Amino acid sequence: MNPAFSVILLTTASGAGYGMLAWLGVLNALRLLPSSPWFGVAAVLVALALSAIGLLASTLHLGHPERAWRAISQWRSSWLSREGVLALLTNLPALGFAAAWLVSGRATGVTVVLGLLAAACGLATVACQAMIYASLRPIRQWCNPLVLPNKLVLALFTGAAWLAAIVALAGAPPRIEAAIGLACGIAALALKLTYWRRIDAQPPLATMETATGLGAIGTVRMLEAPHTEENYLLREMAYVVGRKHARRLRQIAVALGYVIPGVLLAAGTAAGTTPDRVLLPLTALLGLLGIYIERWLFFAEATHTMALYYGRKI
């Protein structure tokens, strides 16, 4: 599949934003966050800004962005519509959470309830986003049971990294947030490596032989291509990344997205406040860059069975 910049930015930035919102709600309920009234407002706004950047970028992939509102009208049957509806609904408890924190403090019942509701809505939005891809049966790399848990844990990982950075910039020790981010990062890396092993070992859903039913008489090949030049389907759904390049990009994604942020988060659990103000924002930015590469591969390595029509192996 063609890895469009706008869609990759959606899955990267919005995942971090909703993951951060989830940890804000949970850790506030446990009273493990700074009590400053303005901390809650700033943290929620950063989380919503990350989410909004991703959602707004996704409209650039539409042929007619002015019709984006129609995407939320099919929520009964479309995971994309469900994601859009939940993304809009999440803003209500999230902004109420920030307002309640500012007005009445973090420990009040209203603040805690709104925070947990915002956390649940944020994770539900990420789940719907993952199901957009996991529900597509013609693409074996996406119709995989690990796609949903991987996306959720990845959002919690990047969200925790961003929350740790915000806590450090606020002048508080971010040891708990850094430790949570480290644990989520280890889990996310384990899931990703398992996912890669599975899709590498998985046979194609179909071949030219099975698609034509002529496998019994030998190898099937096309005499002529169905088109004389590249068309939309070939550009969007038959994108191919070389195996050598994919292997190298996987290594870069693991290093930038998981290993280096994990090391910096581990350092953040022991470092003082001043080093944290440098280490943890760097961790959040590096993590997003590495996950951007990982998300690029998620699209580039996906093969649609439609490509068989054009004589391409999947």
LINCORQUI-V39685 format. One record per pair of residues at least 12 apart in sequence whose ideal C-beta (glycine too) atoms are under 7 Angstrom apart, sorted by the first residue. I is the first residue (numbers start at 1). J is the second residue. D is the distance in whole Angstrom. If there is no record, write none. Layout:
I:J:D, I:J:D
This chain:
1:237:6, 1:239:6, 1:299:5, 1:302:4, 1:304:7, 2:235:6, 2:236:5, 2:239:4, 3:296:5, 3:299:4, 3:300:5, 4:61:5, 6:57:5, 6:58:6, 6:60:4, 6:61:4, 7:58:6, 7:61:5, 8:292:6, 8:295:5, 8:296:6, 8:299:7, 9:54:6, 9:57:4, 10:54:4, 10:55:7, 10:57:6, 10:58:4, 11:129:7, 11:295:5, 12:54:7, 12:288:6, 12:291:5, 12:292:5, 12:295:5, 13:50:5, 13:53:5, 13:54:4, 14:50:7, 14:51:5, 14:54:3, 14:55:6, 15:126:6, 15:151:7, 15:154:6, 15:155:4, 15:158:6, 16:50:5, 16:155:7, 16:158:4, 16:159:6, 16:162:6, 16:288:6, 17:47:5, 17:48:7, 17:50:3, 17:51:3, 17:54:7, 18:51:6, 18:122:4, 18:123:7, 18:125:6, 18:126:5, 18:155:6, 18:159:7, 19:155:4, 19:156:5, 19:158:6, 19:159:2, 19:160:7, 20:47:4, 20:50:7, 20:159:4, 20:162:5, 20:163:5, 21:44:7, 21:47:4, 21:94:6, 21:118:6, 21:119:6, 21:122:4, 22:119:4, 22:122:5, 22:123:5, 22:156:7, 22:159:6, 23:159:5, 23:160:5, 23:163:5, 23:180:7, 24:43:6, 24:44:6, 24:47:7, 24:115:6, 24:163:7, 25:97:7, 25:115:4, 25:116:5, 25:118:5, 25:119:3, 26:119:6, 28:106:5, 28:112:7, 28:115:5, 29:112:5, 29:115:6, 29:116:6, 31:107:6, 32:176:5, 33:106:7, 34:167:7, 34:170:6, 34:172:4, 35:106:6, 36:170:7, 37:101:6, 37:102:5, 39:170:5, 40:98:6, 40:101:3, 40:102:7, 40:106:6, 41:98:5, 41:101:7, 41:102:5, 42:166:7, 43:163:7, 43:166:5, 44:94:6, 44:97:6, 44:98:4, 45:98:7, 46:162:7, 46:166:6, 48:91:7, 48:94:6, 51:87:7, 55:87:6, 71:84:5, 72:84:4, 72:85:5, 79:128:5, 79:131:4, 79:132:5, 79:135:6, 80:132:5, 82:128:4, 83:125:6, 83:128:4, 83:129:5, 83:132:7, 86:121:6, 86:124:5, 86:125:4, 86:128:6, 87:125:5, 89:121:6, 90:118:6, 90:121:4, 90:122:5, 90:125:6, 93:114:5, 93:117:4, 93:118:4, 93:121:6, 94:118:4, 96:114:5, 97:111:7, 97:114:4, 97:115:5, 97:118:5, 100:114:6, 123:152:7, 126:151:6, 126:152:6, 126:155:5, 127:148:6, 127:152:6, 129:151:7, 130:147:6, 130:148:5, 130:151:4, 130:152:7, 131:148:7, 133:147:6, 134:147:4, 134:148:5, 138:304:6, 138:305:5, 138:306:7, 139:302:5, 139:303:7, 139:304:5, 140:202:6, 140:204:7, 140:205:5, 141:199:5, 141:301:6, 141:302:5, 141:303:7, 142:302:6, 144:195:7, 144:198:7, 144:199:7, 146:191:6, 146:194:6, 146:195:4, 146:198:7, 149:191:6, 150:191:5, 150:192:6, 150:195:6, 153:184:6, 153:187:5, 153:188:5, 153:191:6, 154:188:5, 154:291:7, 156:184:5, 157:181:6, 157:184:4, 157:185:5, 157:188:5, 158:287:5, 158:288:6, 158:291:6, 160:177:6, 160:180:5, 160:181:3, 160:184:5, 161:181:5, 161:261:6, 161:265:7, 161:283:5, 161:284:5, 161:287:5, 162:284:5, 163:177:5, 164:177:4, 164:178:5, 164:181:6, 164:265:7, 164:268:6, 164:280:5, 165:280:4, 165:281:4, 165:283:7, 165:284:4, 168:273:7, 168:276:4, 168:277:5, 168:280:4, 169:277:6, 169:281:7, 171:273:6, 173:273:6, 174:268:6, 174:276:6, 174:280:6, 175:269:5, 178:265:5, 178:268:4, 178:269:5, 178:280:7, 179:269:5, 181:265:5, 182:262:6, 182:265:4, 182:266:6, 185:258:6, 185:261:6, 185:262:5, 185:265:7, 186:262:7, 188:258:7, 189:254:7, 189:258:4, 192:294:7, 196:250:7, 204:314:5, 205:305:6, 206:305:5, 206:308:6, 208:220:4, 208:221:7, 208:308:6, 211:308:5, 222:311:4, 225:310:6, 225:311:6, 226:309:6, 226:310:6, 233:306:6, 234:310:6, 237:304:4, 237:306:6, 237:307:7, 238:304:7, 238:307:4, 238:310:6, 238:312:6, 239:300:6, 241:300:4, 241:301:6, 246:297:6, 246:301:6, 249:293:6, 249:297:6, 250:297:6, 252:293:6, 253:290:5, 253:293:4, 253:294:4, 253:297:6, 256:286:6, 256:289:6, 256:290:3, 256:293:7, 257:287:6, 257:290:2, 257:291:5, 257:293:7, 257:294:5, 258:290:7, 260:286:6, 261:283:5, 261:286:6, 261:287:4, 264:279:5, 264:282:7, 264:283:4, 265:283:6, 267:279:6, 268:280:5
